[in-house]
Amino acid sequence: MTQQIRNIAIIAHVDHGKTTMVDQLLRQSGTFAEHEKVVDTVMDSNAIERERGITILAKNCAVSWEGTHINIVDTPGHADFGGEVERALSMVDGVVLLIDAQEGPMPQTRFVTKKALALGLKPIVVVNKVDKPGSKPDAVINAAFDLFDKLGANDEQLDFPVVYASGINGWTSLTEGAPGEQWGPDMSALFNTILKHVPPNTGDPAAPLQLQISALDFSTFVGRIGVGRISQGTIKPSMDVLVMEGPDGKAVKGRVNNVLTFQGLDRVQVTEAGPGDIVLINGLEDINIGVTITDRENPMPLPMLKVDEPTLTMNFCVNTSPLAGREGKYVTSRQIWDRLQKELQSNVALRVSETGEDGIFEVMGRGELHLTILLENMRREGYELAVSKPRVMFKEINGEKCEPMELVTADVEEIHQGGVMQALGLRKGEMVNMEPDGRGRVRLEYRIPARGLIGFSNEFMNLTRGSGLIASIFDGYEPHKGEIGGRKNGVLISMDDGEIFTYALGKLDDRGRMFVKPNDPVYEGMIVGIHSRENDLVVNATRTKQLTNFRVSGKEDAIKITPPIDLTLEYGVDFIDDDELVEITPKSVRVRKRFLKEHERKKASREAA
């Protein structure tokens, strides 16, 4: 076990090039053979990650450079998956912080950096995308220094090494070069900086075993697999161990079956592993995130991993619509509950509880994206359910009702600035900073209640004609800010069960925008479109043309219909109001009123008043 080991995590804001950078590190360290065809973003293995171009789960790989084994953890950039970042950071001894040379430090940069500094990790700052037009590496390094200082970094952390890089072209440099040119030959500058600045693990291989589980995997062949880093001691296959939930938690005896380590993207079986190794172990049933695998004779458990509390909650309900059970494979409350319990085992930032009502579960997460990705995964697995509008979680601090606040950064073109500022002002946002970049774009920074951001992403895209970038991050709790206005428009509600005809859509076209197209099934109480006015309107969406035996000219037969709005899961969750639900099945997404009958809706609104 004389091999040198380094453990690093790559952290950054979303889209600053983490996964691309890992691709290049894998390529240039000789992980892939010359003839091997490699897909881009090879780390994003999940189908949803590939479709959306984002990383959701933290993933491990390893490379060798000049005889040193480097374990790399690729982390997500969205704050919604902060639980993943927190887990990943517990496995490493140093972090590589990527910052876009044009955008500079963004909200998530701040979030991930804060986590890393608090753990005492020393960052290596990589200024990525320096070949982009409009890059300003010097300004970015100064901004990074200011950010570290604000977050309370110590002198050692402030004295960070800087590497300039172009991840997509696969080169890094320690010195600044001329714009538009290649500054360095390959990735060696980054590799050498990692070897120089990341400390090797100092654990004693002869000490009692200490291995904390930071991630879980599952295989149908061997069952649950735990991933974690060995702090001290040595682990071998068929070894008897103790699984402990922190110093005060329960302890279960068990036997390790196989021990594997990472080699490139592959997993390789080993006969033993020592301090600093990131290993995969199987054979233990009672393995969960945060537990310590330790020596039976001399147990030395580590404290359990701490994760930030969730800020958003949604109700997951059994689908009760007239179309229930037609498309889904798993529809009962028991099946939904079991699936949520399974998710809890690996998704550390999630909380699930039962409510007093039958078939309704309360699911709490970090943000809309965190919960909608879970819904998307369930839907693809064949689950059918209905979900309510997301609500923020209030806290009582010193007898005062407090709500979560978000720090929002919006990057917009100057012509759209007024509309965005007005919209954020209406949602109780307070401006913190405004910075024009001198090339027609402005960066706005706001503090806003988390409630104000629910459903804002669609409005923001419309206001900026799709050219704006927005990112937000949780920024503590503050006293309740009062009422925030909701959706401006009412909805069109179907009055009957049946099928939609083109004739009916032609008659409704001037009433608003539709969600449905001809031949779609509808039912009483289902929302078929957005009303152009503020009130809800019950409409006849299933009417057909009354045919007579009179011959008429065929002019009016050609009915022109505006194309419907494509109802995606995210759009539906953003769009609905408190008295509405999104119905999710493997094939379709529908929106409906909670009470399908009109007299029930009127009764409910009277009671609410």
C-alpha positions in Angstrom: 0.0 0.0 0.0 2.8 2.4 -0.8 0.9 4.1 -3.6 0.3 7.8 -3.2 -3.4 8.8 -3.0 -5.1 12.2 -3.5 -8.8 12.8 -3.1 -10.4 15.8 -4.7 -13.9 17.1 -5.5 -14.6 19.4 -8.4 -17.1 22.1 -7.4 -18.6 25.0 -9.2 -21.8 26.8 -10.2 -24.0 25.1 -12.8 -22.6 25.1 -16.4 -19.1 26.3 -15.4 -17.7 23.1 -16.9 -17.2 20.6 -14.1 -18.2 17.4 -16.0 -16.3 18.6 -19.2 -13.2 19.1 -17.1 -13.4 15.6 -15.6 -13.8 14.2 -19.1 -10.4 15.8 -20.1 -8.7 14.6 -16.9 -9.8 11.1 -17.7 -8.7 11.4 -21.4 -5.3 12.8 -20.7 -4.3 10.5 -17.9 -4.5 7.6 -20.3 -7.7 6.1 -18.8 -9.2 5.5 -22.2 -7.3 3.5 -24.9 -6.5 5.2 -28.2 -9.1 3.2 -30.1 -11.8 3.7 -27.5 -14.7 5.8 -28.6 -15.7 8.2 -25.7 -18.9 10.1 -25.4 -18.9 13.7 -24.1 -19.8 14.2 -20.5 -19.0 10.6 -19.8 -19.8 11.1 -16.1 -23.4 12.0 -16.6 -24.6 8.5 -16.9 -28.3 8.9 -15.9 -30.9 9.4 -18.7 -32.3 12.7 -17.2 -28.8 14.1 -16.8 -28.0 13.5 -20.4 -31.3 15.0 -21.6 -31.0 18.2 -19.5 -27.2 18.5 -19.6 -27.0 18.8 -15.8 -25.4 16.7 -13.1 -27.8 15.5 -10.5 -25.8 12.8 -8.6 -22.3 13.1 -7.3 -20.1 10.5 -9.1 -16.7 9.1 -8.5 -13.9 8.2 -10.9 -10.1 7.9 -10.5 -7.1 8.6 -12.6 -3.4 7.9 -12.3 -0.7 10.7 -12.8 3.0 10.1 -12.4 2.4 7.1 -10.1 -0.2 8.9 -7.9 -3.8 7.6 -7.7 -6.2 10.6 -7.8 -9.8 10.0 -6.8 -12.1 12.6 -8.4 -15.7 13.3 -7.3 -17.8 15.2 -9.9 -20.5 17.2 -8.0 -23.8 18.9 -9.1 -23.9 22.6 -9.5 -27.6 23.3 -8.5 -28.3 24.2 -4.9 -31.3 21.8 -5.0 -28.8 19.0 -5.0 -26.8 20.5 -2.2 -27.1 17.2 -0.2 -25.1 15.6 -2.9 -22.3 18.2 -2.6 -22.2 17.9 1.2 -21.8 14.2 0.9 -19.1 14.4 -1.7 -17.1 16.9 0.3 -16.9 14.5 3.3 -14.8 12.1 1.1 -12.1 14.4 -0.1 -9.0 16.3 1.2 -9.0 19.2 -1.3 -11.3 20.9 -3.8 -10.9 22.2 -7.3 -13.2 25.3 -7.6 -14.1 26.1 -11.2 -15.1 29.7 -12.1 -16.3 30.8 -15.5 -13.8 33.5 -16.8 -16.7 35.5 -18.2 -19.4 35.1 -15.5 -17.2 35.1 -12.4 -18.5 33.8 -9.0 -22.2 33.0 -9.1 -24.7 32.1 -6.2 -23.9 28.4 -6.3 -20.1 29.1 -6.4 -20.7 30.9 -3.1 -22.8 28.0 -1.7 -20.3 25.2 -2.6 -17.3 27.3 -1.5 -18.9 28.1 1.9 -19.3 24.3 2.4 -15.7 23.5 1.4 -14.2 26.3 3.6 -16.2 25.3 6.6 -14.8 21.8 6.4 -11.3 23.3 6.3 -10.5 22.2 2.7 -8.0 24.3 0.8 -9.3 25.2 -2.7 -7.4 25.3 -6.0 -9.1 28.0 -8.1 -9.4 27.1 -11.8 -10.4 30.0 -14.1 -12.2 28.0 -16.8 -13.3 29.0 -20.3 -10.5 31.7 -20.6 -10.7 31.3 -24.4 -14.2 32.7 -24.5 -14.6 36.2 -25.9 -15.2 38.6 -23.1 -13.3 36.6 -20.5 -11.7 38.6 -17.7 -9.5 36.3 -15.7 -7.9 39.0 -13.4 -11.3 40.4 -12.4 -12.5 36.8 -11.7 -9.5 36.0 -9.4 -10.1 39.3 -7.5 -13.8 38.5 -7.1 -12.9 34.9 -5.9 -10.5 36.4 -3.3 -13.2 38.8 -2.1 -15.7 35.9 -1.9 -13.3 33.8 0.2 -12.7 36.7 2.5 -16.5 37.3 3.0 -17.0 33.6 3.8 -14.4 33.8 6.5 -11.5 31.9 4.9 -8.3 31.5 6.9 -4.9 32.8 5.6 -3.9 29.4 4.3 -7.2 29.2 2.3 -6.8 32.7 1.0 -3.4 31.9 -0.4 -4.9 29.8 -3.1 -3.1 28.5 -6.3 -4.6 29.7 -9.6 -4.8 27.6 -12.8 -6.1 29.0 -16.1 -7.9 26.4 -18.3 -10.0 25.7 -21.3 -11.9 22.5 -20.4 -13.4 22.0 -23.8 -10.1 22.3 -25.6 -8.2 20.3 -23.0 -5.4 22.7 -21.9 -4.4 24.4 -18.6 -1.7 26.9 -17.8 -0.2 28.5 -14.6 0.5 31.8 -16.4 -1.8 34.1 -18.4 -1.2 34.3 -22.1 -2.6 36.3 -25.0 -6.3 36.3 -25.7 -7.5 33.9 -28.3 -4.4 31.7 -28.2 -3.6 28.4 -26.5 -1.8 29.2 -23.2 -0.6 25.7 -22.2 0.0 22.3 -23.9 -2.3 20.0 -22.0 -3.9 19.3 -18.5 -0.5 18.7 -16.8 -0.5 22.1 -15.1 -3.7 21.2 -13.2 -2.5 17.7 -12.4 0.8 19.0 -11.0 -1.0 21.7 -8.9 -3.3 18.9 -7.4 -0.2 16.8 -6.5 1.5 19.9 -5.0 -1.3 21.4 -3.0 -3.7 18.6 -2.0 -2.4 16.9 1.1 -2.1 13.1 1.0 -4.1 11.2 3.6 -2.2 10.8 6.9 -4.2 7.9 8.4 -2.4 4.9 10.0 -3.0 1.6 8.1 -2.4 -0.3 11.3 -5.0 1.6 13.4 -8.6 0.3 14.0 -10.7 0.6 10.8 -12.7 3.8 10.2 -14.7 4.0 6.9 -17.6 6.5 6.6 -20.2 5.7 3.9 -21.0 8.8 1.8 -23.0 7.3 -1.1 -25.1 4.2 -1.8 -25.4 2.1 -4.9 -27.5 -0.9 -5.7 -26.8 -4.0 -7.7 -29.3 -6.8 -8.3 -26.4 -9.2 -8.0 -24.9 -8.2 -4.7 -27.5 -5.9 -3.1 -26.6 -2.7 -1.5 -23.2 -1.2 -2.1 -21.7 1.5 0.2 -19.2 4.0 -1.1 -16.9 5.9 1.2 -13.4 6.9 2.2 -11.1 5.1 4.6 -9.9 7.5 7.3 -7.6 5.0 9.0 -7.0 1.2 9.2 -7.2 -1.4 6.5 -10.2 -3.2 5.0 -10.1 -6.7 3.4 -12.7 -8.9 1.8 -14.6 -11.3 4.2 -13.6 -9.1 7.2 -15.9 -9.0 10.3 -16.9 -5.4 11.0 -19.3 -3.3 13.0 -21.7 -0.8 11.3 -22.3 2.1 13.7 -24.7 5.1 13.4 -22.5 7.7 15.0 -21.0 7.5 18.5 -24.4 7.2 20.2 -26.4 5.3 17.5 -27.1 1.6 17.1 -24.4 -0.9 16.2 -24.9 -3.9 13.9 -22.4 -6.7 13.3 -21.7 -7.7 9.7 -19.2 -9.1 7.3 -17.8 -7.4 4.3 -18.1 -9.4 1.1 -16.0 -7.7 -1.7 -13.9 -4.5 -1.6 -13.6 -2.5 -4.8 -11.8 0.7 -5.8 -12.2 3.1 -8.7 -9.9 2.8 -11.7 -11.0 5.3 -14.4 -14.7 4.7 -14.7 -14.4 1.0 -13.8 -14.6 -0.7 -10.5 -11.8 -3.0 -9.7 -11.7 -5.7 -6.9 -8.8 -5.5 -4.5 -7.4 -7.7 -1.8 -7.0 -4.8 0.6 -7.4 -1.0 0.8 -5.9 1.4 3.3 -6.2 5.1 4.4 -7.2 7.6 1.8 -8.7 5.0 -0.5 -12.3 5.6 -1.7 -13.8 2.1 -1.8 -17.0 0.3 -2.6 -18.1 -2.5 -0.2 -21.0 -4.9 -0.3 -22.4 -7.7 1.8 -23.7 -5.4 4.6 -27.5 -5.1 4.8 -27.8 -2.3 7.4 -25.7 0.1 5.5 -27.0 3.7 5.2 -25.5 7.1 4.4 -23.4 8.5 7.2 -22.7 5.2 9.1 -19.2 4.3 10.0 -17.8 0.8 9.2 -15.4 0.2 12.1 -13.3 -2.5 13.9 -15.3 -4.9 16.1 -12.8 -5.1 18.9 -12.0 -1.4 19.0 -14.9 0.6 17.5 -14.1 4.2 16.6 -17.3 5.7 15.0 -17.3 9.1 13.2 -20.2 11.5 13.8 -23.1 11.2 11.3 -23.1 13.4 8.2 -25.0 16.6 8.7 -27.1 17.9 5.8 -29.0 21.3 5.5 -32.7 21.1 6.2 -35.2 21.1 3.4 -37.0 24.4 2.6 -39.8 23.3 0.3 -42.7 20.8 0.7 -45.2 19.2 -1.6 -48.0 16.7 -1.2 -47.8 13.5 -3.2 -51.3 12.0 -3.5 -52.8 8.9 -5.0 -54.3 9.8 -8.4 -58.1 10.0 -8.0 -59.1 11.3 -11.4 -61.6 9.5 -13.7 -58.6 8.5 -15.9 -56.6 7.0 -13.0 -55.0 3.6 -13.6 -55.1 3.7 -17.4 -51.4 4.4 -18.0 -49.5 3.7 -14.8 -48.2 0.4 -13.5 -48.0 1.5 -9.8 -51.0 3.4 -8.6 -51.7 2.5 -4.9 -50.7 4.5 -1.9 -48.6 1.5 -0.6 -46.6 1.4 -3.8 -46.0 5.2 -3.8 -45.0 5.1 0.0 -42.5 2.2 -0.6 -40.9 4.0 -3.6 -40.5 7.2 -1.4 -38.9 5.1 1.4 -36.5 3.6 -1.2 -35.6 7.1 -2.3 -34.8 8.2 1.3 -32.0 5.7 1.5 -29.8 7.5 -1.0 -31.3 11.0 -1.2 -30.1 12.5 2.0 -31.7 15.9 1.6 -35.2 14.5 1.3 -37.8 14.1 4.1 -41.1 12.1 3.8 -43.9 12.0 6.3 -47.5 10.7 6.4 -50.4 13.1 6.7 -53.7 12.6 8.4 -55.5 12.0 5.1 -55.5 8.7 3.4 -53.2 8.3 0.4 -51.5 11.7 0.8 -47.8 12.0 1.8 -45.8 15.1 2.6 -42.4 15.2 0.8 -39.9 17.8 1.7 -36.9 18.8 -0.4 -34.4 21.6 -1.2 -36.2 23.1 -4.1 -38.5 22.7 -7.1 -35.9 21.0 -9.2 -35.0 18.5 -6.5 -38.6 17.4 -6.2 -39.5 17.5 -9.9 -36.5 15.3 -10.8 -37.8 12.7 -8.2 -41.2 12.9 -9.9 -39.7 12.5 -13.3 -37.8 9.4 -12.2 -41.0 7.9 -10.6 -43.0 8.6 -13.7 -40.4 6.9 -15.9 -40.5 3.9 -13.6 -44.3 3.5 -14.2 -45.8 5.4 -11.2 -49.0 7.4 -11.4 -49.7 10.1 -8.9 -51.0 13.6 -8.3 -49.0 16.4 -6.6 -50.0 19.7 -5.1 -48.4 23.2 -5.4 -45.0 23.5 -3.6 -45.1 25.4 -0.3 -42.3 26.8 1.6 -41.5 25.6 5.1 -42.0 28.3 7.8 -40.0 28.3 11.0 -40.8 29.9 14.3 -37.7 31.8 15.6 -38.1 33.5 19.0 -41.9 33.4 18.7 -41.9 35.1 15.3 -43.0 33.4 12.1 -40.0 33.3 9.7 -39.7 32.2 6.1 -36.7 31.1 4.0 -35.0 33.8 1.9 -33.2 33.3 -1.4 -30.3 35.2 -3.0 -31.2 35.5 -6.7 -28.7 36.4 -9.5 -30.3 37.3 -12.8 -28.2 37.9 -15.9 -30.4 39.8 -18.5 -30.1 42.0 -21.5 -30.5 45.7 -20.8 -33.7 46.0 -22.8 -35.4 43.5 -20.5 -34.1 44.9 -17.3 -37.1 47.0 -16.4 -39.6 44.2 -16.7 -37.5 41.8 -14.6 -37.0 44.4 -11.9 -40.7 45.1 -11.8 -41.6 41.4 -11.5 -39.1 40.8 -8.7 -40.3 43.9 -6.9 -43.9 42.7 -7.0 -42.7 39.4 -5.4 -41.2 41.3 -2.4 -37.6 41.2 -3.8 -35.0 43.7 -2.5 -32.2 44.7 -4.8 -28.7 44.1 -3.4 -26.5 44.8 -6.3 -26.7 45.8 -10.0 -23.7 45.5 -12.3 -23.7 46.2 -16.1 -21.0 44.4 -18.0 -20.5 47.1 -20.6 -21.6 44.8 -23.5 -25.4 45.2 -23.2 -26.1 42.8 -20.3 -26.8 43.5 -16.7 -26.4 41.4 -13.6 -29.0 41.9 -11.0 -28.7 40.6 -7.4 -31.9 40.4 -5.3 -32.9 39.0 -1.9 -36.4 37.5 -2.2 -38.7 35.3 -0.1 -38.6 31.7 -1.4 -42.4 31.9 -1.9 -41.9 34.6 -4.5 -39.8 32.3 -6.7 -42.3 29.5 -7.0 -43.6 29.7 -10.5 -41.3 32.6 -11.4 -39.0 30.7 -13.9 -41.7 30.6 -16.7 -42.5 34.3 -16.2 -38.7 35.1 -16.3 -38.2 33.3 -19.5 -41.1 35.2 -21.1 -39.9 38.5 -19.8 -36.4 38.0 -21.2 -37.5 36.2 -24.5 -35.5 33.2 -23.4 -32.1 35.1 -23.2 -31.9 35.5 -19.4 -30.0 33.4 -16.9 -31.3 33.1 -13.4 -29.9 31.2 -10.3 -30.9 31.3 -6.7 -29.5 30.0 -3.4 -30.9 29.7 0.1 -29.8 32.6 2.3 -31.2 32.1 5.8 -34.6 32.7 7.5 -36.2 36.2 8.0 -39.5 37.4 9.5 -42.6 36.8 7.3 -42.8 39.4 4.5 -46.6 39.4 4.0 -48.8 38.4 1.1 -47.4 37.8 -2.4 -49.6 38.0 -5.4 -50.2 34.7 -7.2 -51.1 33.8 -10.8 -52.6 36.7 -12.8 -54.9 34.6 -15.1 -57.7 32.2 -14.3 -58.1 28.8 -16.0 -60.6 27.1 -18.3 -62.2 24.0 -16.7 -63.9 21.3 -18.6 -67.6 20.7 -17.6 -67.9 17.2 -19.0 -66.1 13.9 -19.4 -65.3 12.9 -23.0 -63.0 13.6 -25.8 -61.9 17.0 -27.2 -62.9 17.8 -30.7 -61.4 20.3 -33.1 -64.8 22.1 -33.3 -64.8 22.7 -29.5 -61.2 24.0 -29.6 -62.1 26.4 -32.5 -64.9 27.9 -30.3 -62.6 28.2 -27.3 -59.7 29.7 -29.2 -60.4 33.3 -28.3 -60.9 32.5 -24.6 -57.3 31.8 -23.9 -54.4 29.4 -24.6 -55.1 25.6 -24.5 -53.2 22.8 -22.9 -55.0 20.1 -24.9 -55.1 19.0 -28.5 -57.9 17.3 -30.5 -58.7 13.7 -29.5 -57.2 14.1 -26.0 -59.4 12.6 -23.2 -60.8 15.1 -20.7 -63.0 14.9 -17.6 -65.1 17.2 -15.4 -62.9 19.5 -13.4 -59.8 19.0 -15.6 -58.0 22.3 -16.6 -57.9 22.5 -20.4 -56.3 25.9 -20.8 -55.4 29.4 -19.4 -58.2 31.9 -19.4 -57.3 35.3 -20.9 -59.0 37.0 -17.9 -58.5 36.7 -14.1 -61.5 34.5 -13.3 -61.9 30.7 -13.8 -64.4 29.7 -16.5 -66.2 26.4 -16.9 -66.3 25.6 -20.6 -67.8 22.9 -22.8 -64.7 21.3 -24.2 -66.4 18.2 -25.6 -69.1 19.7 -27.9 -69.5 18.6 -31.4 -71.0 20.2 -34.5 -74.7 19.6 -35.0 -75.0 18.2 -38.5 -78.1 19.0 -40.6 -79.1 18.0 -44.1 -78.8 21.6 -45.4 -76.0 22.2 -47.8 -73.8 25.2 -46.9 -70.6 26.6 -48.3 -67.5 25.1 -46.7 -65.8 28.2 -45.6 -66.3 27.8 -41.9 -65.2 24.2 -42.0 -61.5 25.1 -41.9 -61.1 25.8 -38.2 -57.9 27.5 -37.3 -56.5 26.7 -33.9 -53.6 28.2 -32.0 -51.1 25.4 -31.1 -51.5 24.3 -27.5 -48.9 25.0 -24.7 -46.7 22.0 -24.2 -47.5 21.0 -20.6 -44.3 19.6 -19.0 -44.0 18.5 -15.5 -42.0 21.6 -14.4 -44.4 23.9 -16.1 -47.4 22.2 -14.4 -45.9 22.4 -10.9 -45.0 26.1 -11.5 -48.4 26.9 -13.0 -50.9 25.4 -10.5 -52.6 27.3 -7.7 -53.3 26.1 -4.1 -56.7 24.5 -5.1 -55.2 22.6 -8.1 -53.2 19.4 -8.6 -50.8 18.1 -11.3 -51.7 14.6 -12.4 -48.6 12.7 -13.5 -48.6 9.4 -15.4 -45.9 7.6 -17.4 -47.4 9.0 -20.7 -49.1 12.3 -19.8 -49.1 15.3 -17.5 -52.5 16.9 -16.8 -53.7 19.7 -14.6 -56.9 19.5 -12.6 -58.9 21.2 -9.8 -58.7 19.5 -6.5 -62.5 19.3 -6.3 -63.8 18.1 -9.7 -67.5 19.1 -9.2 -68.4 22.7 -9.5 -70.6 22.7 -6.4 -67.8 21.1 -4.3 -65.4 23.9 -5.4 -68.0 26.6 -4.5 -68.5 25.0 -1.1 -64.7 24.8 -0.5 -64.2 28.4 -1.4 -67.1 29.5 1.0 -65.5 27.5 3.8 -62.1 29.0 3.1 -63.5 32.5 3.2 
